[in-house]
């Protein structure tokens, strides 16, 4: 049995996120992979027991609740408080449900049953009303304070018990993990209330979509506190990323900052977690059975037998997390492993003197010990490699590591000069197959250097290496591969001779500077394609090389090749539209007519008009005097600097983003024009409008009243709602103009001779009237071209304000007024601007003294969008409304 529910708000959120995903706004390269996670199941019906909160607390947070998870008889028993287990608090993320605790809670319950409830965990979950905190940051601080109250409430449930807990463990999914970290920033929060923090797909570094300043301020407060107080924070923290299947949160954002004096934090990608080895998407990370089993095993190993609670020993906590999430030696966790193990003297001892050896057992009833003398081999070889082995006699087991189908061990012989023999233990096998392979080799024969193809090869060139020797293990060093914008496809072709059955080969991409390894299992002979991408760029001071580790078969030969495979992150759409808007305004000033949007986009949207300024400023910020001047002017940090710190290479990535932004701006312009024409056709089908307005300077008398009403709506409810209503009013005016122009064109005579005869018979006044109407038609066409571009700009403002509108609608039953409201200041300026522009025609601003100045503003603002809005999207509308406001003022100056 498993639960799956999607409500209207989740659907709205995911539609919004999918729209952003199509623009590639949070991951450099999209490479859709199959979901290899197994579903976690329940064996009894789940129950969520609501925990009663104090009345003052419930009144202060009416939309939030606290629940205790249970199943069957366990749920019935715990309806009677107090509790006796170990408390774990689950915090859902953006649009997340408190019911997402079900997977790990159910698995932990089954694990407790297996040990007869010697220890068990009580899983609590917070209901945040599925708020969109990743898109609207106004409630993050409120969530943090509520979680603090929940922790105190949870600990009171154990009052009077013999082993009453004094702290809780927290599992935070997505933004829930950030809220958990924010607890430490509260003035009255005691750090010892949390003993362990595990975050899943949490963007710790920066927000995925910084759509308002509340999100960025919250991130700044949390990250600055953790960095400045790293020496005093003793909270063991583990961050687990979903990998490349998580298209909502780029894994590079989940890595906690590495500080030399902060050793209690670990960051790992799920594909590198032993016994998990799969990439998860943003939602499946909470129910992926492989990952939840690993998490539960770690929780039970963290229990202190004396206190029956999670241990307070930081070293043990890190040791357990390393054992389960970083490197698993295929045995149970041992806090103090034995240095020497006794060997059974009654078992069979077999000396092995060859350098390459294979043993296959199908039905072996006796244990066998194979001994390899090292002295003779040490003179010739540098390394020894064994797979499917269990070492006994000497403490080398910590050197071994588990892979999906084998356990392998690689030793450098020079590191063990005192060892005389290597002992390989083969247990008794009853009815199953057991294969052991060992070989001695020289490092230079198995380490092959392979430079990656150049970034600008665009698939026209490739690199290839053939592994001629029949070995079990190869290391391919991938030179010049260390940036996240690099993406390749590796093709491994295996050819086997005289092999009756398929042989398993394992290819492991090992990244030395971060725990983001990925594994690919293939059956030889075959042709296997491997994605070669990075989550974290190589640090400047790091000299390690990315490795492709190949665990192969001695019966096969392998050929490795790869081609360039890339994509880009088009995020500069608004900058391109502003450049086209500037071209239209300038053409109106210089020639008296407004050119087509597509024509101006092709002419004006050039990277060299924007990127050089950002690059020069970034370069000058490296000088102390310029940085001091920058700070004196109170200018915000340049986004190019922020993106560079997040391994987003400049200026190369900026150029690619600009080009893709141009494509998106072009198609969005066509879509807005087509939408206006379609809506005008529907309008004509319902009602035929009047002729084109003759008094083009006249402003509708109800305009001031409409503006005041919308401003009141913005003040009393939600700024985004008022912006949306103003946008719809503007679109209505443009559609009405398009319909009027269509009607006027259809009413003109078709026969040109008849038209000329009519003109000769008419008087001078009538000729002037016809001439005036023809000018009006031309002006109407120019106005529609301009309006189409303005609609394109306004659409992006509306889209960026949608999260706060959705949040307000979702919480309307609790709060009628959105507080805080990130769109309210913008709405006060944008509402009258859109109202005026909706009644503006190009002919009315041709003679404006302000038009020349207005036509010059979009260019520096396009630069500003990239300089200050690429990493802070909530700033983009601030750059857009300025030229719109000047455009509106041209009617009066």
N, C-alpha and C positions, 0 to 999 in steps of 0.2 A: 504494500500500500504506500502511495506517496501523494502528496498534495501539490497542486499547482493552480494558482489563481492569478488573474490579471484583471484589474479594475480600470475604470475609465481614465483615472489620473495616471496610472502606470503607462497606459497606452499612449496618452498624450505626451508623456515624458519621453517614451522610447521613439515616438515619431519624430520628436524634436531632435533627439540624439542621433537617430538614423540620418536625418537631414544633414546634421553636422558631420556625421561620419562620411557621407558621400563627398564632402569637401576635404576629407582627410585632416581634420583639425587637431587630432591628438596622436596620430601615429604616422611615422614617416612612410612606411610601406605596408600595404595591405596584402596579406598572403593568407587566404582563408584555409584553415586547417580543420580536419575532422575532429569532432568532439570525442575524445577517447575516455572521458570520465564515466565511471559506472554510477548508476543511480543508487542512492542510499534509501533503504526501505525501512518500514516500521512493521512490527509484528503485533502491536496492539494499537488501539485508537488513541491518537494524541489528545491531550487536554492541556489547556492553558488557563491556569488558575490565576485570577486577578488578585494581586496583593493590594490590600486596603492601605491607602496613604493617608497621612494626617489631613484633616479638613482644610487647614490653611494651605498646605502644599497642593492639594487637589484643586483648590480654588485659584491658586496662583498659576498652575499649569493645567488648565481644563482639557487641553488636547492631548496630553501625555498620560501614559499608564505604565504600570510595571506588572509583569506576569512571571509565573513559575511554570516551567514545562514539566509534563509528566505523561506516563502511559499506563493504562490499565490499573493493576493493583497498586503500583508505585504511586500513581497519581492520587488514588483513594487514600493511601496511607498518609500522604503529605498534605492533605487538606486540613489535617489537625496539626497545628503548629505547637511547639517549635520544631525546627529542622535539625538534622544530625549529620548532614553531609559536608561537602566542601563547596563553597559558593563560587559559581562562575557566572559572570554577567555578559550577555551578548548585546552588542549595540549595532542595530541595522544602519545602513548607509542611506544614500540618496534614493528616495522613493522606495526604501526597503521596508519590509514587514517584520514585525516581532516574531512571526511564525517561522522565519528563516532559521531559528534556533533548533528547529525540529531535527535536522540531520545529525548534527553533532551530539545533541541531547539524547537521541535514540541510540546511537552507537555507543556512547558512554554508559548508558543504562545496560546494554547487552554485555559490555565488558565487565561492569560491576557484578552482573549475575554470574559470569564465569568464575569469579573469585569469591562467590557466596557473600557478596556485599561486605567483604572485609573493609573496603573503602568504596565510597560512591560520591558522585558529584551532583549538586543541585544546580540546574541551569535556569537562570533568570534571563528575561528579555524585556527590553524597553520598547514601548510602542510610541514612536515619534510621529504618528499620524501620517506616515509615508511622505514626509515633507521633502521638497526638492532642494535640499541644502547645497547640492553641488552647483545649482544654478541661481539660487537666491540665498545669500549668506546672512541675511538679517536675523535668522533664528539659531545660528550656531552657538552663540553665547548662551542663549536661553536653554538649549539642549544640554550644554555642558553643566550648567548650574543644576538642572534637573537630575542628571546622572549622579552628581555629588550627593544629592538628597536620597537618591535610590540606594546608593552604597551604604549610607548610614541606616536606612530602613532595612536593608537586607541583613546587615550584621545584628540588628536587634532581634531578628527572627531566630537567632541561635542563642539568645541570652539564657543563661542557666545551664547550658550543656557542659559536659566534662571537657570536651575538646572544642570549645567554641572558637570559631575563627575570628581573627582580628583584622583580616584583610580579604580581598576578593581578587580573583583572576578575571581579566577582561579579554573578550574576543571582539574586535571591532571590524565590521565589514565596510569597505569603502570609506565614506566620510565618517562613519562611526569610529574608525580607528583614529582619525584626527581629533574628534571630540574627546576620546579617551586621553590622548596626549595633552589636550587643552586643560584637563583637570588640574594638572600641576601648576597652571598659571593662576588658578584661583587663590585669592589672598588667604582664605581660611581653610584651605585644603591641606590635609596631612598626607604626606607622601607615602607613609607606611600603610595607607588604606588599600593600596594596590600592590600585589606581590608579583604579578606577571601580566604582561600585555602582549597579545598576539593580534596583529592586524592582517587583514586579508584584502588585497587589491586596494589599499589606501594610498591616495596620492599625497605623500608626505612633503615632497619638495615644493610643489606649486599647484594651484588649482587647475583643473583640466580646462575649464571655461571661466575665466575671470570676468563675469558679466556684471558685477557690481563691486564697489569699493569695500563693502563689508566682508566679502570673502578674502580679498587680498589683505585687509587689515588683520583679519583673524589669523591668516597664515603667518603674517609677519610677527604677530605677537607670540604665537606658539613656537615657531622655529627659532626666533631670537632668544626666547627663554631657554629652550633646550640647548642651544649652542653656548650661551653665556653661563649657564648653570650645569654644564655637562659634568664637572667634577663632583657636584653634589647630588646628581641624579643617579640613584642606585637601582632604578627600575629596569629589570631585565625585559628587553623588548625584542620581539621577532616580527619582521615584516615579510609577508609572503605575497609575491606578485603572481598574476595569472599567466604571464607570458604573451606570446604574439596572438593568442586567440582573444585576449582581452582588448577589444577595439574601443572601449570607453576610457580606460585608464592605461596610458602607456607605462610599461613596467619601469622605465627609467625614473618615473616620478615617485615610485614606491620605495626607492632605496633611501634608508636613513643616512644622514650625514656621517661620514667616517671621520672621527676625531681620535687623535692619539691617546687622549686621556679619557675617552668614553668607550670602554670595552664591553659594555653590557648590552649592546645593540647588534642584532644580526639582520641581514637582508638577503633574501633568496627568492629565486623564481621557481614556481611550482614544477617546471619541467626538470629542475635539478634536484628536487627533493627525493631522496632514496625511497623506494617502494611506491612512489607516486609517478614520477617520470612522465607526466602529461601536462600539457598547457590547458588552462581553464579560461573560459570567458568570464565576464564580470559577475554574472549571476551564479554560474555553476561552481564557482570556487567555494560557495557556502554549502553545496550538497555533494560535491565530488567525493565519492566514496573513498578513493585511494588517499586523498589528502586528509579527509576527516579521520580515517583510521590512523594515519601517522600522527595527527594532532592528539587523538585520544590516548595512543600509546605513550606519547610524551607526557601527557597530564598524569597518567598513573605512575610513571617513573619519577615524577617530581614530588611524590608524596613522601613526607617524613614519617617514618614508622613510629616515632615517639609522640609527635603532636597530632598525627592523623590529618594533617593539613599540608598544603604545598610548602615545601621547604623554604626557609629564609636564607639558605646558603647560596649566595650569588654564583660561586664557582660551580656548584652542583647543577644549578639551573642552566648555566651556559653549557656545561658538559652534556647534559641531557638533550638540550636543543641541538647542539652540534651532532650528537649521535643520531638523532632521528631526522634532522632537516638538512644537514650538511654532508655528512659522510658516515655511512652505515657499514660496519664490518661484518654484517650477517650473523649477529649473535645478540643476545639480550644485553641490555645496558648493565654494566658493572661499575659501581662507584670506585671500587678499589680492586682492579683486575689482578689476578695472580700472575706473578712474574715467571714462575716456572710451573709447568704441568708435568705430572708423572706419566710416563709411557708404560703401557701394559706389556710386561715381559713375555706373556704367553702368546702374544700375537706374532704374526709372520713378519719378518724383516727381509726386505728385498733391496740389495744394493744396485744402484743405477750409475753407470759410468759414461753413458753417451751424452752428447750435448743437446739432443732433441729426442723427446720421448713422449709416447702416448699410451694410456692404459684405458681399456674399456671393460667395464664389468656389467654383466646382465643379471646374474643371479649368484652373487657372492655371499656366502654365509659367514665368512671370517673377516676380521679386520686386518688390514695390511698397512705396513709402514714402508714407504720407499725412501731410501736415503741417497742423497746426492753429495759426493765428496766435493768440497769447494776449492781445495788447495790447487788441484790440477787445472780446474776451469778458470780460476782467478788469474792465471798467467796469460790466458788467451782472451777471455771475454770480460766485459765490463758489467753486464747485467744478467739477471735471471728472471724469467717470467713464467708464472704458472697460472692456470685457470681451473675452476671447479675444484679447489683444494681447501683443506682445513689444516692449518699448521698447528703442530703441537710440539712441546719440548722446549721451545724458546719463545720469548715474548715478541713475536713478529706479527701477531694477528691484527694488531692495530694498523699495520701497513696494508692489510688486505682491504678490499672494497667490494661492495655488492653491486652487480649490474642486474638488469631484468632477468637474465637467464643463467648467469654464471657469477662466481666470485673469483676475482683475479688478484694477483700479487706481483708487483714489480720491485725488485731489490737491486740496488747498486752494490756490487760486491765490495768495493773499496770502503763502504760505510760499516762493514762488519768484518774487520780483519781477524777478530778472535774466534769467529765461527769456523768450525771444521767441516760440518755437514748441514745440509738442508733436509729436513724430514717432512715428507708429504704423507698425510694420513688419509686413507680411504676407508670409510666405514663399511660395515656389512650391508650388502644390498640384497633385498629380497623381491624379486620379480620386476625390478625397474632398472633402467639404464643409467649408468654413471660413467662419465668420461673425464679423464684427467689428462691435461696436456702441459708439458713443461719444456722450456728451451733456454739455452744460454746464447747470448748474442752481444755484439759490439754496438755501442750506441750510434756511431756514425752510419752503420748499415740500416738502422731502423728509424733514424731521424732525417726527414727529407724536407728541404726548404722549397716552398712554392709561393712566389709573389702573386698577389691577387691582380686581376686585370685592372687597367687604368679606368678611372671614373668616366672619362670621356670616350671610351671605346664603344659604348652603346650597343654592346653585343656583337660588334664586328670582329672582335678578337677574342681568343680564349687561351687558357693555359692548361697544360695536361702533364701528368706524370704517371709512369707505368711502374708498378711494384713487381720487379722481376723475381725477387727471392721468395721462397715459399716459407714465410714466417707466420707467427701467430699474432704479432703485435707490431703496429707501425705508428709513428708520430709524424704527422705532416704539419710543419710550421707554416702558418699563413702570414707571410710577410706583408707589411703595409696595410694591415687590416686592423683598424682600431677606432673607426668613427661610426656613429649610428646612421649616418646618411649612406653608408656603403651597404649594398644588398646584392647578394649573388645567389646563384643556383649551382650547387655542386652535384655532379653526376658521377656515381661510383658504379663501374661495370665490373662484375666478377665473372670469371670464366673458370670452370672446374673440369678436370679430366678424371674419368673413371670413377665418378661419384654416382652411386645408385639412389641416394636420397638427398634431399635438400639440407644444406648446412646453414646454421644460424650465424650471421655476422652482425656485429654491433658497431655503430659509428657514433662516436661521442664528440661533440663540439665543446671543447674545454676553454673557458675564458678565465685566465689566471687572476685578473684584477676584480672579478665579481663572481658571485654564486649564481650564474645564469646558464649553466651547462644544459645542453639538450641532447637527447638520445634518439637514434633511429635504428630500428631492428629490421634487418633484411634477410631474406633467404637466398643463399648462393646456390647455383648461378642466377644472377638477376642484374637488372639495371635500376639503381636507386637514386632518386633525386632528393637532395638535402638543402634546406633553406639556410643560408649563411647570413645572419643578421645579428645585430648587437642591441642590447638594452641600455648599456652604459658604455660611454666612450672611454678609451684608454687614458688614464691620468697622464699628465705631462711628465712626471718624474718616474713613471713606470716603464721598465724596459722589457717586460715579459712579452711573449708572442702568443697569439691565439693558436690553439692546436686542434687538429682533427685527429682524434685517437681512434685507431681502427683495430678492433679485435676480430681477427680473421681466421681463416682455416688454412692449414698447410697444404691442402689439396687444391687450392684455388689461386689464381692470379688476379690482381686488381688493377684497374685503371681509373685514375681520378682526374676529372676535368671540371672546369666551371666557366660560365659566361657572366657578363655583367647583367644584373637584373635590378632595375631601380624604378622609383616613382617619386612623387614630390608631395609637398604639403601646401596646396594653394590657399593662402590665408589673406591675400591682399586685395580682395575684390573691391572693397570700398575705395581704396586708393585709386584703382583703375577707373571707377565710376566718377570720382571727383575730377580726375584728369579729363575725361570726356565732357563732363559738365563745364569745366573751365573752357574747353574748346568751343562749346556751344555759346556760352556767354560772350566770349571774345568775337566769335563770328557775327553775333548779333550786334555788337558794338562797331565792328569794322565794316561789315557789309550790309547790315540792316536785316539780315535773314538768319534764321537758325538752321544749321545743317543737321543731317541725320545723325542719330546717336552712334550707329555702327561706324559711320565714316569718321566721326571725331574720335572714337575709341581707337580706331586703326591709326589715326594720325597723331594723337596726343599721348596715348598710353605707352610710354617708352621707359624701360628700366633706368636709362641713364639720366632721366629727369628726377629720379627719386633716390635710388640706391647710393650714388656717390656722396650725397650730403650726409646720409646716415653713417657711411663708412668713414668719412672724414671726421665727423664728430666723435665716433667711437675711437678713432686713432688719437685725437687730441685729448680725450679723457684720460689717456695714459700719462699725460703730463700733469704734474702737481698744480701748476699755476692755473691751467684750464679747469681742472677739477674744482679748485677753490672758487674760481669765478662762477662755475656751474652751480655750486652750492649756494653762493651768495645770491644768485638769481632765483633761488628756491625752485629750480627745475627738477622734476622727478628723474629717477634713474633711467638711463636709456635702455629700451627693451632689447636692443641688439646685444648689450652687455649681459642681460639676464639670459637670453637665449644661448649665448656663447657659453655661459657657465653651466647650462643644461646640455652641453655638447651639440647644440644646433649650430653647425658651422656657418659663419658669415665670411665673405659675401656670397659664396656659392649657393647656399640654400636660399638666400634672399632672392637671388636671380631666378631660381627655379620656381619659387613661390609666386613671384611677380608674373611670370609667364602663365602659370596655371590660373592665377587670379584674373588675368586678361581673358582667358577662355571662359571662366565662370561669369565674369561681368558681361561678356558678349551675349552669352545664352540667357542670362537673367534679363538683359535688356530686351531681347527678342520676346521672351516670355511675358514681360510686363506689357509690351505693345500689343501682343496677340490677345492678352487678357482684356485689355481695354476695348479692342475691336469686338471681341466676342460679347462682352457685357453690353456694348452699345447696340449690337444686333438684337440681343434679347430685349433691350429697352425699346427699340423700334417696334418689335413685335407686340409689345404691350401698349405702348403709347407713342404716338408720333409727336416729337417735340416741335417747338416753334422755330422760327427762322433764327439765323445767327444774330446775336445781340449787336445793336447798332451803337449804343453808347458803351464802348469798351472800357471806359474809365470808371463807370459807375460801380460802386460796391454795394452789395445787397444790404438792405436796411436791417435785416435780421442778423447780420454778421456779428455786431457787438453783443447782442443778446446770446447768440450761440456760443461765442467765445467765453462769456462770463459763466454760462452754465457748465461748460466743459472744465473750466478752471475750478469751479466749485466741486464738480465730480472728482477731480484730481485731488483736491484738498481733503475731502470727506471720505473718500473710498481708496482708490488706487491710481497712481499716476499712469501706470501702463494701460489701464482701462481707458482713461481720457485720451491718451495718445492713440490707442486703437480706434476710438470713436472719431477723433479728428482725422485720422488716416482714411477711414471709410467715407467721411464727408468729402475729403479731397478727391478720392477715387470717384465718388458720385459726380462731382462737378466736372471732372475730366471726361467721364463716360457720357455725360449730358452734352458736353462740347463736341465729342466725337460723333454722337448721334445727330446733332444739329448740322454739323458739317456734311455728314452723309446725306441727310435730307436735302440740304442746299444743292449739293452736286447732282443729285438725282432729279431735281426740279429744273435744271438748266436745259435749254434746247439742244437737241442732238445734232440737227442739220446746221452746219456752219453758214450756208447760203441764206437760210431762213433767218438765222441770227443776225447776219449783216443787214438784211432788208429791214428787220425790226429796228436795228440801231439807227438807220437812215431816217425812218419815219418818226422816231422819237425826238422830243425837244431837248434843249441843252440841259435843263434841270434833270430830266429823266436819264440822259447820258451820264451826268455826274453821279446820279444815284446808282446806276449800274456799275460805273467805275468804282464807286465806294464799296459796293457789295463784293466786287471781285477782290479788292484789296483786303477786305475782311476775311474772305475765304483763304487768301494766302497767309494772312496773319493767324488765322485759326490753325492752319497746318503747322506754321512755325511754333505756335503755342503748344500744340499737341506733342511736337517733338521735344520741346523743353519739359513739358509735364511728364512725358514718359521717363525721362532721365530722373526727374525729381521723385517720381513714384518708385523708381529703382532704389534711390537712396533711402527714401522713407521706409521701404520694405525692410531694409536691413536694420533700421532703428527699431521697427516694430518687432522683428524677430529677436533682437537682442533684449528687448524688454518683456518678451513673452514669459520667461520663467517667473518673474515676480507676479505677473497677472495670474498664471496658473496657481501659484502658491496662494494668492489672495482668494481666488475662487474656491480652492480646496478647503481653506480655513474660514470660509464666510460664516459658517454656523458658530464659530467661536469669536471672530473679530470682524467687525464691519469695516474698520479702517486699518489699512496695512501700515505697520510700524515696526521697524523703520522702512521707509519707502525710497528705494534708490532712484526711482524714475520721477519723483515729484518735482525736483528743481528743473529737470529737463522739460517736463510737461508744461510748466508755467511759461516757458519761452517758446516751445514748439507749437503749442495750441494756437496762439494768435498768428504765428508765422504761417502755419498750414492753412488757416482760415483766409488769410490775405492772398496767399499763393493760389488757392483754389479759385479765386476771382480775378486773377491776374492774366493779362495777355501780353505777348511780346511787344505789340505796337505801343503799349502804354509805358514801356520802360526804355524804348529806343533812344529817346531824347534825355534820359536821366543822366545827371552829372555824376551819379554814383556808379553807373554801369561799368565804367572802365576799371575802377577800383575793385568792384565786385568780381570782375572777370579775372583779376590777378590773384585773388585770395585762395581759390581751390588748389593751386599748385603747392604753396607752402603747407597747406593743410593736408594734402596727400602725402607729403613728406612726414608731417606730424603723425599721421595715422600709423605709418610704419615705425617711426621712431618711438612712439609712446603708446601705441594701441595694439601692436602685434602680440604682446604678452599680457596686456590689460585690456580686454575687449570692451569693458564697460566705458572706456574713454573714447571709443570710436564715435558714438553719437555726439559727443562734445565737439568733435572736429567737423561733423556733418552739418549740424544746425547753424554754424557760423555763416557759411556761404548762402544757406537758405534764408537766414535772417536778413543779410545784406540784399539778397534778391528781392525780398518783400519790401525792404525800405526804398528800393528804386522807384516804387510807385509814388512816393511822396517827396522825392528829392531830385 
